[in-house]
Amino acid sequence: PVPCILSSLQECILSGIMSVNGKKVLHMDRNSYYGGESASITPLEDLYKRFNLPGTPPESMGRGRDWNVDLIPKFLMANGQLVKMLLYTEVTRYLDFKVIEGSFVYKGGKIYKVPSTEAEALASSLMGLFEKRRFRKFLVYVANFDENDPRTFEGVDPKKTTMRDVYKKFDLGQDVIDFTGHALALYRTDDYLDQPCQETINRIKLYSESLARYGKSPYLYPLYGLGELPQGFARLSAIYGGTYMLNKPIEEIVIENGKVVGVKSEGEVARCKQLICDPSYVSDRVTKVGQVIRVICILSHPIKNTNDANSCQIIIPQNQVNRKSDIYVCMISSAHNVAAQGKYIAIASTTVETADPEKEIKPALDLLEPIEQKFVSISDLFAPTDPGTESQIFISRTYDATTHFETTCDDIKDIYKRMMGSEFDFEEMKRKKNDIYGEEEQQ
């Protein structure tokens, strides 16, 4: 078997995919719940304990078991990679999703709705009239852009022309560039401006196509919290013969001649040829690449200027607050069965840049006032130094500050490629699944 030591969503998804592809998977976890870092904490008392807050939650917070608080909040892009993985593995059977009601962007101290339709774009006070016309032209260009059809390029070379030059071509001003790059293409920094434009154009396309599916925003979120995702993949793995063990302390990863041969737990060794795990299990094979600060805030009111939305995302582009990286806010509420009636959970996150992270995240917290209770965490970000080709140990990356799963999915595809030696291909997988389980069971 391939023991897959789970500690975050990446491992769960991979064990599900490997099981569907006919591999024998053993899944161990030192925790008593699935998903490690990406778990949802319930009841509320446990969240207080986890953050070492004195006492118990006040009566005004309602019943503890009505709460399901994500430690690391993220939304799913309706047309994004994770939704494809869920559909392909049919994990969608175990989950119910709701559309997030709006996406907002911060400009000059205020928040504005990211226009989701042409009518909204024309009515938006985010841009002046002429800017709107130019922006609309740009969006039409992006919608028609097809990387396999040079007739749609209009003189742009997708592999050479930088995004900065594409913005110039449409004469777009700095504010519009800020919200296009950070709220539509979802870049965290401005490095993309000097890279070839193909990737950015595809990201904006993904945003528009995701938006087209549901209308209010391109984002989805599962009822009962993100902890449902790793659980769904765990069930999938079990259906296809995977073995699961929770509460298994990992004592040692057994290595012979530089290769992994097993995992020792409670005195016994489970033999394996390959191992997938997160950085916390192999501190000697990873390097620290930064830090993220996250602040979970409990509110008794929707966020101001969001039209009383019961869920939303707010992106504060780095330029607007003199930073190098964006600040994100995710807000969900009792509408998603993650909080008591009338309560809202807003989570702000950003990449740490200074010695005073709490000050860095203040612009986001100012938008949320008054805050009833906050839980602050600062986590180290790790990346593997061992690609796994020799050792056969495949290590995932720590979750970044973004509020969507696209970067997490890139990591899954990267691990898959290192393990299997071939690209992760959805179509190929569908075919394989049909070969193993026959067509009729697919119906």
VMD Tcl script that draws the C-alpha trace (Angstrom):
set ca {
  {0.00 0.00 0.00}
  {0.91 3.67 -0.29}
  {0.53 5.06 3.22}
  {-0.70 8.47 2.76}
  {-0.16 10.36 5.97}
  {-2.88 12.86 5.93}
  {-2.67 16.24 7.39}
  {-4.26 18.49 4.90}
  {-6.67 18.52 2.02}
  {-3.97 17.81 -0.59}
  {-3.26 14.38 0.94}
  {-6.97 13.57 1.20}
  {-7.66 14.40 -2.42}
  {-4.61 12.46 -3.61}
  {-5.57 9.39 -1.62}
  {-9.07 9.60 -3.12}
  {-7.73 9.96 -6.65}
  {-5.16 7.17 -6.19}
  {-7.90 4.85 -4.85}
  {-10.16 5.60 -7.81}
  {-7.20 4.83 -10.07}
  {-6.95 1.36 -8.56}
  {-4.04 1.94 -6.13}
  {-4.04 0.41 -2.64}
  {-3.94 3.26 -0.13}
  {-3.34 3.26 3.61}
  {-4.19 6.53 5.26}
  {-2.93 7.40 8.75}
  {-3.55 10.54 10.76}
  {-2.20 11.55 14.13}
  {-5.37 13.61 14.75}
  {-8.79 12.33 15.72}
  {-10.37 14.18 12.77}
  {-9.72 14.46 9.04}
  {-8.03 17.32 7.28}
  {-5.31 18.53 9.68}
  {-4.76 22.21 9.02}
  {-7.83 22.42 6.80}
  {-10.23 21.13 9.46}
  {-13.32 22.93 10.73}
  {-13.48 23.16 14.53}
  {-16.69 22.29 16.37}
  {-18.08 22.96 18.97}
  {-17.12 26.58 19.65}
  {-15.65 25.56 23.06}
  {-12.91 23.68 21.18}
  {-11.95 26.80 19.27}
  {-11.52 28.71 22.56}
  {-9.35 25.86 23.86}
  {-7.31 25.68 20.68}
  {-6.45 29.39 20.92}
  {-5.93 29.15 24.69}
  {-8.64 31.69 25.47}
  {-9.65 31.71 29.13}
  {-13.17 30.66 30.11}
  {-15.95 29.45 27.82}
  {-17.84 31.25 25.04}
  {-20.48 33.67 26.40}
  {-24.18 32.75 26.24}
  {-24.67 35.34 23.48}
  {-22.75 33.03 21.11}
  {-25.62 30.51 21.11}
  {-25.09 26.74 21.18}
  {-21.47 25.61 20.82}
  {-22.41 22.79 18.48}
  {-23.98 25.20 15.99}
  {-20.47 26.39 15.16}
  {-18.12 24.89 12.61}
  {-15.17 27.23 12.20}
  {-12.59 26.73 9.44}
  {-9.03 27.24 10.59}
  {-8.07 28.14 7.04}
  {-10.97 29.55 5.05}
  {-11.07 29.22 1.29}
  {-13.78 29.38 -1.37}
  {-14.10 27.17 -4.45}
  {-14.08 28.70 -7.93}
  {-17.25 27.39 -9.66}
  {-15.31 26.37 -12.78}
  {-12.03 25.83 -10.99}
  {-9.79 22.79 -10.60}
  {-11.12 21.61 -7.24}
  {-14.72 21.51 -8.49}
  {-13.45 19.42 -11.43}
  {-11.73 17.05 -9.00}
  {-14.93 16.80 -6.94}
  {-17.02 16.09 -10.03}
  {-14.55 13.58 -11.44}
  {-14.35 11.63 -8.18}
  {-18.11 12.12 -7.57}
  {-17.38 13.43 -4.07}
  {-20.07 16.02 -4.91}
  {-22.55 13.36 -3.68}
  {-21.51 14.01 -0.10}
  {-21.51 17.80 -0.21}
  {-23.94 20.67 -0.60}
  {-22.66 24.00 -1.86}
  {-23.96 27.54 -1.66}
  {-22.90 30.43 -3.86}
  {-21.01 33.23 -2.10}
  {-23.12 36.37 -2.46}
  {-20.54 38.87 -3.59}
  {-16.90 39.67 -4.14}
  {-15.66 43.09 -3.09}
  {-12.51 45.04 -3.68}
  {-10.93 47.79 -1.56}
  {-10.10 51.16 -3.08}
  {-9.16 54.33 -1.26}
  {-10.43 53.13 2.13}
  {-13.84 51.95 0.85}
  {-15.11 48.65 -0.50}
  {-16.83 48.25 -3.87}
  {-18.58 45.22 -5.35}
  {-16.54 43.60 -8.11}
  {-18.94 44.01 -11.05}
  {-20.38 40.62 -11.99}
  {-22.46 41.60 -15.02}
  {-22.22 44.16 -17.77}
  {-25.03 46.13 -16.15}
  {-23.17 46.13 -12.82}
  {-19.98 47.21 -14.55}
  {-21.77 50.16 -16.11}
  {-23.36 51.15 -12.79}
  {-20.24 50.59 -10.69}
  {-18.62 53.60 -9.03}
  {-15.32 51.76 -9.20}
  {-14.56 53.37 -12.57}
  {-15.38 56.51 -14.50}
  {-17.44 56.39 -17.68}
  {-14.58 56.29 -20.21}
  {-12.68 53.79 -18.11}
  {-15.78 51.56 -18.17}
  {-15.88 51.54 -21.96}
  {-12.21 50.63 -22.17}
  {-12.63 47.96 -19.51}
  {-15.60 46.47 -21.36}
  {-13.54 46.30 -24.56}
  {-10.82 44.53 -22.61}
  {-13.31 41.98 -21.17}
  {-14.76 41.26 -24.63}
  {-11.20 40.70 -25.88}
  {-10.48 38.28 -23.02}
  {-13.76 36.39 -23.56}
  {-12.99 35.87 -27.26}
  {-9.33 35.06 -26.67}
  {-8.45 31.49 -27.65}
  {-4.82 30.46 -27.27}
  {-5.20 28.03 -30.21}
  {-6.59 30.63 -32.60}
  {-4.16 33.42 -33.55}
  {-7.03 35.37 -35.17}
  {-8.18 36.25 -31.64}
  {-4.79 37.68 -30.55}
  {-5.12 41.17 -32.13}
  {-1.36 41.57 -32.38}
  {-0.65 40.16 -28.91}
  {1.74 37.21 -28.59}
  {0.39 35.21 -25.61}
  {3.80 33.71 -24.87}
  {5.80 36.93 -25.23}
  {3.67 40.08 -24.73}
  {3.63 41.06 -21.06}
  {0.38 41.75 -19.22}
  {1.62 45.29 -18.60}
  {1.60 45.83 -22.38}
  {-1.89 44.34 -22.74}
  {-3.21 46.81 -20.14}
  {-1.47 49.61 -22.09}
  {-3.06 48.42 -25.32}
  {-6.51 48.97 -23.74}
  {-5.35 52.12 -21.95}
  {-6.47 50.90 -18.52}
  {-5.61 53.03 -15.45}
  {-3.92 51.92 -12.22}
  {-7.12 51.32 -10.16}
  {-8.60 49.11 -12.87}
  {-5.30 47.24 -13.24}
  {-5.32 46.70 -9.45}
  {-8.74 45.14 -9.35}
  {-8.31 43.16 -12.58}
  {-5.03 41.61 -11.48}
  {-5.98 41.01 -7.86}
  {-9.78 40.54 -7.73}
  {-10.30 38.83 -11.12}
  {-6.99 37.11 -11.97}
  {-6.40 36.64 -8.21}
  {-2.68 37.38 -8.18}
  {-1.24 38.09 -4.74}
  {1.56 40.39 -5.93}
  {2.34 42.45 -9.03}
  {5.07 40.16 -10.39}
  {2.65 38.93 -13.07}
  {2.72 42.32 -14.87}
  {6.07 41.58 -16.49}
  {5.31 37.96 -17.37}
  {3.73 36.72 -20.62}
  {0.00 37.52 -20.63}
  {-1.40 34.07 -21.49}
  {-1.67 32.89 -17.86}
  {-3.39 36.12 -16.73}
  {-5.87 36.07 -19.60}
  {-6.74 32.45 -18.77}
  {-7.24 33.35 -15.10}
  {-9.64 36.18 -15.98}
  {-11.48 33.77 -18.30}
  {-11.81 31.27 -15.45}
  {-13.25 34.00 -13.24}
  {-15.77 35.08 -15.90}
  {-16.82 31.53 -16.74}
  {-17.23 30.67 -13.05}
  {-19.29 33.80 -12.60}
  {-21.47 32.92 -15.57}
  {-22.52 29.67 -13.86}
  {-24.21 31.20 -10.83}
  {-24.37 34.93 -11.30}
  {-23.75 36.42 -7.85}
  {-20.06 35.59 -7.57}
  {-17.77 32.91 -8.97}
  {-17.29 31.30 -5.56}
  {-18.89 28.31 -3.82}
  {-18.68 27.15 -0.21}
  {-19.82 23.83 1.34}
  {-22.56 23.74 3.96}
  {-21.09 22.77 7.38}
  {-17.65 24.13 6.47}
  {-14.53 23.07 4.61}
  {-13.95 20.14 6.97}
  {-16.55 18.39 4.78}
  {-14.08 18.24 1.87}
  {-11.38 15.99 3.38}
  {-14.16 13.85 4.86}
  {-15.76 13.43 1.44}
  {-12.47 12.27 -0.08}
  {-11.90 9.94 2.90}
  {-15.25 8.27 2.24}
  {-14.38 7.96 -1.42}
  {-11.06 6.30 -0.63}
  {-12.83 3.82 1.67}
  {-15.37 2.89 -1.03}
  {-12.48 1.96 -3.35}
  {-10.78 -0.18 -0.70}
  {-8.53 2.37 0.98}
  {-7.78 1.84 4.69}
  {-8.15 4.69 7.19}
  {-6.61 5.04 10.63}
  {-7.23 8.11 12.76}
  {-5.45 8.78 16.10}
  {-2.27 7.07 14.88}
  {0.85 8.74 16.27}
  {3.64 8.56 13.70}
  {6.86 7.58 15.47}
  {9.25 7.28 12.57}
  {9.43 7.24 8.80}
  {11.57 4.18 8.04}
  {14.18 4.73 5.35}
  {16.56 2.15 3.81}
  {19.25 3.11 1.26}
  {17.76 6.60 0.95}
  {14.28 5.27 0.08}
  {11.13 5.13 2.19}
  {10.12 1.55 3.10}
  {7.56 2.10 5.83}
  {5.98 4.14 8.60}
  {6.28 3.16 12.27}
  {3.30 3.76 14.55}
  {2.72 2.32 18.02}
  {5.65 -0.07 17.59}
  {4.43 -1.52 14.27}
  {5.74 -0.75 10.81}
  {3.33 -0.33 7.89}
  {5.39 -1.10 4.77}
  {5.10 1.14 1.74}
  {6.87 2.10 -1.47}
  {5.66 5.70 -1.60}
  {4.59 8.19 1.02}
  {2.64 11.43 0.78}
  {2.69 13.78 3.75}
  {2.72 17.39 4.79}
  {5.75 19.34 6.08}
  {4.98 18.73 9.78}
  {6.07 15.09 9.47}
  {9.44 15.68 7.78}
  {10.98 18.85 9.17}
  {14.41 17.88 7.78}
  {13.12 17.83 4.18}
  {11.39 21.22 4.04}
  {12.35 24.86 4.21}
  {10.48 27.82 5.66}
  {9.38 30.18 2.90}
  {7.39 32.74 4.89}
  {4.52 33.26 7.30}
  {0.79 33.89 7.12}
  {-1.30 35.73 9.70}
  {-4.97 34.76 10.00}
  {-7.53 36.40 12.26}
  {-10.86 34.64 12.81}
  {-13.48 37.22 13.86}
  {-16.95 36.52 15.23}
  {-19.43 39.29 14.38}
  {-23.10 39.90 15.18}
  {-23.67 41.88 12.00}
  {-22.99 41.64 8.26}
  {-20.00 43.63 7.00}
  {-20.82 47.27 6.25}
  {-21.32 48.30 2.60}
  {-21.83 44.71 1.41}
  {-25.60 45.15 1.03}
  {-26.05 42.90 4.12}
  {-24.63 39.88 2.29}
  {-24.58 36.72 4.42}
  {-21.36 35.68 2.68}
  {-18.70 37.54 0.74}
  {-15.05 37.89 -0.11}
  {-13.10 41.14 0.13}
  {-9.72 41.61 -1.52}
  {-7.49 44.50 -0.49}
  {-4.95 44.89 -3.32}
  {-1.43 45.49 -1.97}
  {-1.02 48.83 -3.81}
  {-3.99 50.27 -1.93}
  {-2.29 49.77 1.45}
  {1.39 50.13 0.45}
  {2.22 46.46 0.74}
  {3.79 43.79 -1.44}
  {0.99 41.25 -0.93}
  {-2.80 41.40 -0.80}
  {-5.00 41.10 2.27}
  {-8.03 38.80 2.05}
  {-11.30 38.59 3.96}
  {-13.74 35.65 3.74}
  {-17.10 35.99 5.42}
  {-19.67 33.23 5.99}
  {-22.56 32.91 8.43}
  {-25.37 30.86 9.92}
  {-26.69 30.52 6.33}
  {-23.90 27.95 5.79}
  {-24.54 26.04 9.04}
  {-21.18 27.17 10.40}
  {-22.35 29.67 13.03}
  {-25.22 30.22 15.46}
  {-28.30 32.11 14.23}
  {-27.58 35.76 13.50}
  {-23.80 35.33 13.78}
  {-21.12 35.84 11.14}
  {-17.56 34.53 10.85}
  {-15.09 36.75 9.02}
  {-11.52 35.62 8.52}
  {-8.78 37.98 7.43}
  {-5.45 36.67 6.13}
  {-2.27 37.95 4.55}
  {1.38 37.08 3.99}
  {3.52 38.50 6.80}
  {5.97 41.21 5.67}
  {7.10 42.93 8.89}
  {7.80 42.23 12.56}
  {4.31 43.49 13.47}
  {1.83 41.27 11.56}
  {-1.21 42.43 13.56}
  {-0.64 45.96 12.34}
  {-0.37 44.69 8.75}
  {-3.82 43.14 8.90}
  {-5.48 46.16 10.53}
  {-7.00 47.58 7.29}
  {-9.07 44.39 7.04}
  {-10.12 44.36 10.70}
  {-11.21 48.02 10.44}
  {-13.80 46.93 7.85}
  {-15.25 44.38 10.27}
  {-15.79 46.48 13.40}
  {-17.33 45.95 15.89}
  {-15.72 42.52 16.43}
  {-17.16 40.35 19.21}
  {-14.24 37.93 19.54}
  {-11.04 37.37 17.61}
  {-8.66 34.43 17.33}
  {-5.23 35.31 15.95}
  {-2.80 32.77 14.48}
  {0.53 33.18 12.75}
  {1.71 30.11 10.85}
  {4.96 29.28 9.10}
  {4.82 28.39 5.43}
  {6.94 25.43 4.34}
  {7.92 24.06 0.94}
  {9.66 20.72 0.28}
  {13.41 20.68 -0.40}
  {13.17 16.98 -1.39}
  {11.35 16.42 -4.73}
  {10.83 12.76 -3.76}
  {12.31 11.24 -6.92}
  {14.91 9.27 -4.89}
  {13.32 8.99 -1.44}
  {9.76 8.45 -2.78}
  {8.56 10.82 -0.04}
  {6.22 13.37 -1.56}
  {5.63 16.47 0.51}
  {2.86 19.03 0.08}
  {3.22 22.77 0.61}
  {1.63 24.68 3.50}
  {-1.57 26.59 2.70}
  {-0.96 30.15 1.49}
  {-2.99 33.27 2.30}
  {-5.25 33.14 -0.78}
  {-8.99 32.67 -0.34}
  {-9.50 30.13 -3.12}
  {-8.19 26.64 -3.88}
  {-6.41 27.20 -7.20}
  {-2.88 27.23 -5.68}
  {-3.71 24.14 -3.57}
  {-4.78 22.29 -6.74}
  {-1.54 23.27 -8.48}
  {0.28 21.63 -5.57}
  {-1.81 18.43 -5.91}
  {-1.00 18.26 -9.63}
  {2.67 18.82 -8.87}
  {2.78 15.96 -6.30}
  {0.88 13.70 -8.71}
  {3.41 14.38 -11.45}
  {6.38 13.71 -9.14}
  {4.79 10.43 -7.98}
  {3.47 9.09 -11.24}
  {5.93 10.64 -13.66}
  {3.08 11.89 -15.84}
  {0.87 14.99 -15.96}
  {-2.36 15.05 -14.00}
  {-5.03 14.79 -16.68}
  {-8.76 14.72 -15.92}
  {-9.74 13.16 -19.24}
  {-7.13 10.43 -18.91}
  {-8.47 9.65 -15.44}
  {-12.05 9.33 -16.63}
  {-10.88 6.78 -19.20}
  {-8.88 4.85 -16.60}
  {-11.84 4.78 -14.25}
  {-14.00 3.31 -17.02}
  {-11.36 0.65 -17.70}
  {-11.22 -0.41 -14.06}
  {-14.88 -0.25 -13.16}
  {-16.63 -0.62 -16.52}
  {-19.00 1.81 -18.20}
  {-22.31 0.68 -16.70}
  {-21.34 1.56 -13.13}
  {-20.72 5.14 -14.23}
  {-24.40 5.71 -14.94}
}
mol new
graphics top color blue
foreach p $ca { graphics top sphere $p radius 0.5 }
foreach p [lrange $ca 0 end-1] q [lrange $ca 1 end] { graphics top cylinder $p $q radius 0.2 }
display resetview
